[in-house]
Amino acid sequence: MRGTGVACLGLAALGALALVWPSPRNQFDVPLSGEPMQTGWVSLGSSSDAPDPSPMPSLTLAIDLPDTVLRGREERLGLVIGIASEDALPAVYSLGAEVVTAEAYVTPPGESGQALRDGAAFEWTVVAAHAPQISATLLVRLRRHTPEGTAEAERLILARDVTLPVRTVAGLSAPVARIAAAALGLAGALLGTASVLSRTH
């Protein structure tokens, strides 16, 4: 009885460790030259011709994502915008970014937007629903606005496909593994207590 209890506690500890152990991460930069970004704009207004954009600064998109994800656990995806020259930053541009996937739950859903500035950051929480992997696409759009703030043209500056392997805890998703670890821990504690009580009688 005592040995079984110790085994249950050991398995519970291993399961808990697997649940809290962080996923290995991958960080890389995507440099974007300002000159190519001056072309390829799509009009958002009533005119079919997109206005000529102002000269654009070169950008660096710093992407931070896990190498693998644990099924059923929240994992973080991040994007930070770097600008080569703060002096060249126009005040009439904004960014829109989103993670598109049908194989995971993404928060916040849809597109998030903010003004184009050095250090602008986006962050998502992704929960994989299925193993053995999920596929997603990171989309980043650059928009030009009128002085009044109305978006008049946009350009897709990044469409990055990512594939994330999905791991499990002994074949269990994170929520189920938490329940299993708690049950094993409780069983181990009860068996240990029963073993001690049986020796005292």
Secondary structure, 3 states (H helix, E strand, C coil): CHHHHHHHHHHHHHHHHHHHCCCCEEEEEEEECCCHHHCCCEECCCCCCCCCCCCCCCEEEEEEEECCEECCCEEEEEEEEEECCHHHCCCCEEEEEEEECCCEEEECCCCEEEECCCCCEEEEEEEECCCCEEEEEEEEEEEEECCCCCEEEEEEEEEEEEEEEEECECCECHHHHHHHHHHHHHHHHHHHHHHHHHHHC
